């Protein structure tokens, strides 16, 4: 039986939601081992002068704490 844990992370990027998601996983992987999936729960963006200037994601990262 595996025991999994889920952490929620907020990340941002000036390029895209995909880039923000990749940044979230990369940052989490510095301290969390055995990451098995990422679920994008929410996306949002900041708009300045009619242009999107920042993409934001709220993700849930799942990892095994016991296999």
C-alpha positions as CSV (number, residue, x, y, z in Angstrom):
1,X,0.0,0.0,0.0
2,X,1.3,3.5,-0.9
3,X,0.8,6.5,1.2
4,X,0.5,9.7,-0.8
5,X,0.6,13.3,0.3
6,X,-0.7,16.4,-1.6
7,X,0.7,19.9,-1.2
8,X,-0.8,23.0,-2.7
9,X,1.5,25.5,-4.4
10,X,1.0,28.9,-6.0
11,X,3.4,29.9,-8.8
12,X,3.6,32.6,-11.4
13,X,5.3,33.3,-14.8
14,X,5.5,36.2,-17.2
15,X,5.4,33.6,-20.1
16,X,2.5,31.2,-19.7
17,X,0.4,29.0,-17.4
18,X,2.4,26.0,-18.5
19,X,5.7,27.8,-17.5
20,X,4.2,28.7,-14.1
21,X,3.2,25.0,-13.6
22,X,6.7,23.8,-14.6
23,X,8.2,26.4,-12.1
24,X,6.0,25.1,-9.3
25,X,7.1,21.5,-9.9
26,X,10.8,22.5,-10.2
27,X,10.7,24.5,-7.0
28,X,8.8,21.7,-5.1
29,X,11.2,19.1,-6.3
30,X,14.0,20.9,-4.4
31,X,12.6,19.6,-1.1
32,X,10.0,17.0,-2.1
33,X,11.0,13.6,-3.5
34,X,8.9,11.1,-5.4
35,X,6.6,13.6,-7.1
36,X,4.1,11.6,-9.2
37,X,1.7,14.2,-10.5
38,X,0.6,17.8,-10.7
39,X,-3.0,19.0,-10.9
40,X,-3.7,22.5,-12.0
41,X,-6.5,23.6,-9.8
42,X,-6.9,27.2,-10.8
43,X,-5.5,29.6,-13.4
44,X,-5.5,33.4,-13.3
45,X,-3.7,36.3,-14.9
46,X,-2.7,39.9,-14.2
47,X,-3.7,42.5,-16.8
48,X,-2.0,45.9,-17.1
49,X,-2.9,48.4,-19.8
50,X,-4.9,45.8,-21.7
51,X,-2.1,43.2,-21.8
52,X,-1.6,40.0,-19.8
53,X,1.6,40.6,-17.8
54,X,1.6,37.6,-15.4
55,X,0.2,34.1,-15.4
56,X,-0.7,32.5,-12.1
57,X,-1.5,28.9,-11.2
58,X,-2.6,27.2,-8.1
59,X,-1.5,23.5,-8.3
60,X,-1.7,20.4,-6.2
61,X,1.4,18.2,-6.3
62,X,1.1,14.6,-5.2
63,X,4.1,12.6,-4.0
64,X,4.6,9.2,-2.2
65,X,5.8,9.3,1.4
66,X,5.6,5.5,1.6
67,X,5.5,2.8,-1.1
